[in-house]
């Protein structure tokens, strides 16, 4: 079961209180549209699509940056276009900076969805529209909670324009995600709609430490369910950037050399982390500071600019159930059964048979197996960095899979600054919002 919003023409709207630019418009200079018309039946899908488009833009490039920070990919000495500055290549986010407008995209995604909720509620919109609005608000908050270090919490009424309050940490984002997913469930009428909301709520409840509830939600999602954020190749802002940045058309901005993924794939043939080389392109396009020309290789998870990216899946739900067992009891055998349900469902590219089951003789080894399996299953989906931050905060046992190569020995850019595990609130928000503390 594959659920995501189809790429359709999106109605162009610009309300008084809603600042949203929605792509795919066929109208030429229509002038401003009053807010009350946003709830008209002809406008409803267009308003929801505005939130989806902001999510597409956020995740299209943001997942690429997350992969760099999480050391899922190695910088190729990027040349600027579809690349990052040297500090980001080294794995550090400078306080107050925010590349590619991620903060604005995330805030617009949740704001547009919340505007839709308000307007749709006022006019009694169909349940399907209410479901979509709450669902995308939920995912906007879930992604924001995982990707940012701290939160700015505004009033849920989109017409309130006072600056939002600052919160250290992102717990409130996950609470709002949970609330929206619960509301979406109330409007769901199909199994796929229910699964999309249950999966998102399970993800949020993991961060809230509601393990029993997260496991109950996850257990209701089928193994083959997948929910995507859509990308397309109509506009650069909505490309799958992990593909395009390294497709050598003309960008070869990173490499899979020196990564745990390449080492693990060579040993296992696990198709989820497949990496390849091309003799025609021996080197990445740029030259890495402190290293020089970088040997080039590529991932195969994404193979076109319009390859969609998973936001949630049934296989992740099995791993949430497994982690719930490890977090709440010592019965790690049950967790290993769920981990292996995911692991052995993959056919090795090397042997042509299912991957061998993973074993554990202690809870600590089971935690390592769980952390590894999430790394494999959620590879290049913008999830690993947040997982590492979450596990460090909780003090969980076990280890995460790492490259055998010490990157610090390859270039000083990896040791010049401490690694970052989340994005920072940008200076634009700090300057405009008196509730957000200044840096330093």
Secondary structure, 3 states (H helix, E strand, C coil): CEECCCCCCCCCCCCCCCCCCCCCCCCCCCCCCCHHHHHCHHHHHHHHHHHHHHHHHHHHHHHHHHHHHCCCCEECCCCCCCCCCHHHHCCCCCCCCCHHHHHHHHHHHHHHHHHHHHHHHHHCCCHHHHHHHHHHHHHHHHHHHHHECCEEECCCCCCCCCCCEEECCCHHHHHHHHHHHHHHHHHCCCHHHHHHHHHHHHHHHHHCCCHHHHHHHHHCCCCCCEEEECCCCCCHHHCCHHHHCCCCCCCCCEECCCCHHHHHHHHHCCHHHCEECCCCCCEEEEEECCCEEEECCEECCCCCCCCCEEEEEHHHHHHHHHHHHHHHCCCHHHHHHHHHHHHCCCECCCCCCECCCCCCCCHHHHHHHHHHHHHHHCCCCCCHHHHHHHHHHHCCCCCCCCCCCCHHHCCHHHCCCCCCCCECCCHHHHHHCCCCCCCC
